[in-house]
Amino acid sequence: DCLRLMNLPFAIVLLAVAILLVGVLVWTSRARNRRRVAEAGQEEAEKRYRSIFENSLEGLFQTTQSGKFLDANPAMARMLGYPSAATMMAELTDIGYELYAKQSDRDTFMQHLVRDGEIKESEVELRRKDGSLIWAAINARTVRDAAGKVAYFEGSASDVTERRLLREELIAKNRELREQNRRVEEANRLKSEFLANMSHELRTPLDGIIGFSEIMLDER
């Protein structure tokens, strides 16, 4: 009985250690399962994001501050006349000089992005692979690192050449219409002045004739 009593605390300790080990194993197993689920979820999210990126009808891009592409989707390459995004990124190594029709537009674009953090519907003229020019509407934002420094820029671009040309055509037609209206108003003004002058010139001899006629009637 004494031996049993002496061994009782040791048995309790062993039981406690066993329970602790089981708890650790269960926690480790659950942690691994959670990590696997999280990794699977992250992988699935990355696949969905990549699918959206690759299949978007709008050009999507990431560029460095120095003017190099970090990433771009097929729609961006098609818009600029390249067979693939990989080819475009390999050939365009200085966006400001090679892509923008005016390098000053790229400089202004960068200044706004760095200062404001984003830019919306900025219309710029871009040069395609074959040298032809298009108008693109760009929406972009600045991505910064933990230290607050610019890491890269990302955004979207769409070809608005037809819209831009139509708008310019409408502006030209409105300008022409305003000029025509001005000419019509000027012609009307000149006509009114002419009629007023003619009325005065005609009225003067008619007044004399009318007055002479009245005198003759009075004499009768």
C-alpha distance (Angstrom), angle and dihedral (degrees) to the residues before:
residue distance angle dihedral
D1 . . .
C2 3.79 . .
L3 3.81 90.1 .
R4 3.75 90.2 50.7
L5 3.79 91.2 51.7
M6 3.81 91.4 47.8
N7 3.80 92.2 50.3
L8 3.83 93.1 46.4
P9 3.87 96.8 82.8
F10 3.82 89.6 46.1
A11 3.82 90.2 52.4
I12 3.80 90.4 49.0
V13 3.80 90.1 51.2
L14 3.80 91.2 49.6
L15 3.80 90.0 49.0
A16 3.80 91.6 49.2
V17 3.82 90.7 48.8
A18 3.79 90.4 48.9
I19 3.81 91.7 50.1
L20 3.80 90.1 47.7
L21 3.80 91.8 50.3
V22 3.78 91.1 49.0
G23 3.81 89.6 49.4
V24 3.82 91.3 50.3
L25 3.80 91.3 48.8
V26 3.80 91.7 48.8
W27 3.83 92.0 47.3
T28 3.82 91.3 47.3
S29 3.78 91.2 49.3
R30 3.79 92.3 49.1
A31 3.81 91.4 46.5
R32 3.79 90.1 52.2
N33 3.77 90.8 49.1
R34 3.79 91.5 49.1
R35 3.80 90.3 48.9
R36 3.81 91.1 49.4
V37 3.83 90.6 49.4
A38 3.80 91.1 47.1
E39 3.81 92.1 47.9
A40 3.78 90.9 47.1
G41 3.81 90.2 48.9
Q42 3.78 91.7 47.8
E43 3.79 91.3 48.2
E44 3.80 90.7 49.4
A45 3.81 91.1 48.2
E46 3.80 90.3 49.8
K47 3.81 90.1 50.3
R48 3.81 91.0 50.4
Y49 3.80 91.4 47.5
R50 3.81 91.4 48.5
S51 3.79 91.1 48.1
I52 3.80 91.3 51.7
F53 3.82 90.3 45.4
E54 3.81 94.5 49.2
N55 3.82 96.8 41.9
S56 3.79 99.9 40.8
L57 3.80 114.0 124.1
E58 3.80 88.3 -144.9
G59 3.78 122.3 75.5
L60 3.81 111.8 -104.3
F61 3.79 125.4 -169.6
Q62 3.79 149.3 166.6
T63 3.80 119.5 -153.8
T64 3.78 138.0 177.2
Q65 3.77 124.3 -119.4
S66 3.81 88.9 -111.2
G67 3.81 90.9 60.3
K68 3.81 107.6 -97.8
F69 3.78 128.7 127.9
L70 3.80 115.7 -114.0
D71 3.78 93.7 179.6
A72 3.80 139.7 -11.9
N73 3.78 136.5 174.0
P74 3.82 129.3 -124.3
A75 3.83 92.4 -101.6
M76 3.79 90.0 60.0
A77 3.79 90.8 50.9
R78 3.82 92.7 47.5
M79 3.79 91.8 49.9
L80 3.80 90.0 54.5
G81 3.81 94.1 43.5
Y82 3.81 100.1 -107.8
P83 3.82 123.5 137.3
S84 3.81 92.7 -131.4
A85 3.77 142.2 0.9
A86 3.81 90.2 -113.1
T87 3.81 91.4 56.1
M88 3.79 91.9 47.3
M89 3.80 93.7 49.8
A90 3.81 91.1 47.5
E91 3.81 94.0 50.6
L92 3.80 100.0 39.5
T93 3.78 106.2 67.2
D94 3.81 98.1 150.1
I95 3.79 111.1 39.6
G96 3.79 95.6 -176.4
Y97 3.81 93.2 55.1
E98 3.82 102.7 30.2
L99 3.81 104.1 33.2
Y100 3.79 107.6 30.9
A101 3.81 116.4 73.4
K102 3.80 87.1 -144.9
Q103 3.79 117.8 31.7
S104 3.80 88.8 -155.1
D105 3.83 88.1 65.7
R106 3.81 89.5 58.3
D107 3.82 90.8 48.7
T108 3.81 91.6 50.7
F109 3.81 90.5 45.4
M110 3.81 91.2 52.8
Q111 3.80 93.4 47.6
H112 3.81 91.4 54.2
L113 3.81 92.5 46.7
V114 3.79 94.7 49.9
R115 3.80 92.8 43.9
D116 3.82 101.0 40.4
G117 3.80 101.9 24.6
E118 3.80 93.6 -129.9
I119 3.77 143.6 35.9
K120 3.81 128.8 -156.5
E121 3.81 132.1 -153.7
S122 3.78 94.0 -14.4
E123 3.81 107.4 172.6
V124 3.80 114.3 -146.4
E125 3.78 134.4 165.8
L126 3.82 113.9 -115.0
R127 3.79 132.6 -169.3
R128 3.81 117.7 -126.9
K129 3.80 124.8 -146.3
D130 3.82 91.4 -95.2
G131 3.80 91.6 51.8
S132 3.81 96.3 -106.1
L133 3.79 117.9 132.8
I134 3.80 128.2 -124.2
W135 3.78 134.7 178.6
A136 3.81 115.4 -121.1
A137 3.80 130.5 -170.5
I138 3.80 109.0 -141.9
N139 3.80 130.2 -163.0
A140 3.80 114.1 -174.3
R141 3.79 143.8 158.2
T142 3.78 137.1 -159.1
V143 3.81 118.6 -112.3
R144 3.80 114.1 -156.1
D145 3.80 131.5 -166.1
A146 3.81 126.9 -124.2
A147 3.80 89.9 -83.5
G148 3.79 91.9 54.8
K149 3.80 95.2 -109.3
V150 3.79 121.7 135.7
A151 3.80 108.6 -92.4
Y152 3.80 99.3 175.7
F153 3.79 144.2 -46.9
E154 3.78 125.8 -107.6
G155 3.74 133.5 -175.8
S156 3.78 150.0 114.3
A157 3.80 135.8 -82.8
S158 3.79 132.8 -164.2
D159 3.79 132.3 -173.3
V160 3.81 108.7 -109.5
T161 3.80 97.5 165.3
E162 3.82 94.6 121.1
R163 3.79 91.5 46.0
R164 3.79 91.1 48.3
L165 3.82 93.5 48.2
L166 3.80 91.0 47.0
R167 3.79 90.7 50.5
E168 3.80 91.5 49.1
E169 3.81 89.7 48.1
L170 3.81 90.6 51.4
I171 3.80 90.6 48.3
A172 3.81 90.4 50.7
K173 3.82 91.5 48.5
N174 3.80 91.5 48.1
R175 3.79 89.6 49.7
E176 3.82 90.1 49.6
L177 3.80 91.0 47.4
R178 3.80 91.5 50.8
E179 3.80 89.4 50.3
Q180 3.80 91.0 50.0
N181 3.80 90.4 49.1
R182 3.79 89.6 49.9
R183 3.78 90.6 51.9
V184 3.81 91.9 47.8
E185 3.80 90.8 49.7
E186 3.79 90.3 48.1
A187 3.82 90.6 49.0
N188 3.81 90.5 49.3
R189 3.78 90.5 49.7
L190 3.81 92.1 50.5
K191 3.80 90.8 46.2
S192 3.79 91.1 51.4
E193 3.80 91.0 49.3
F194 3.80 90.9 48.0
L195 3.79 93.0 49.7
A196 3.78 90.9 46.3
N197 3.81 90.6 51.9
M198 3.81 92.6 44.8
S199 3.79 90.3 49.0
H200 3.78 89.9 53.1
E201 3.80 93.1 46.4
L202 3.78 91.8 49.1
R203 3.78 94.6 43.1
T204 3.81 94.2 57.3
P205 3.87 97.9 62.0
L206 3.80 91.2 35.7
D207 3.77 90.5 56.1
G208 3.79 88.6 54.1
I209 3.78 92.3 48.0
I210 3.78 92.4 47.7
G211 3.79 91.0 47.7
F212 3.81 92.3 49.5
S213 3.80 90.0 48.3
E214 3.77 91.4 52.8
I215 3.83 90.7 50.7
M216 3.79 91.3 52.3
L217 3.78 91.5 49.1
D218 3.76 91.0 50.2
E219 3.80 91.2 52.2
R220 3.76 91.1 54.9
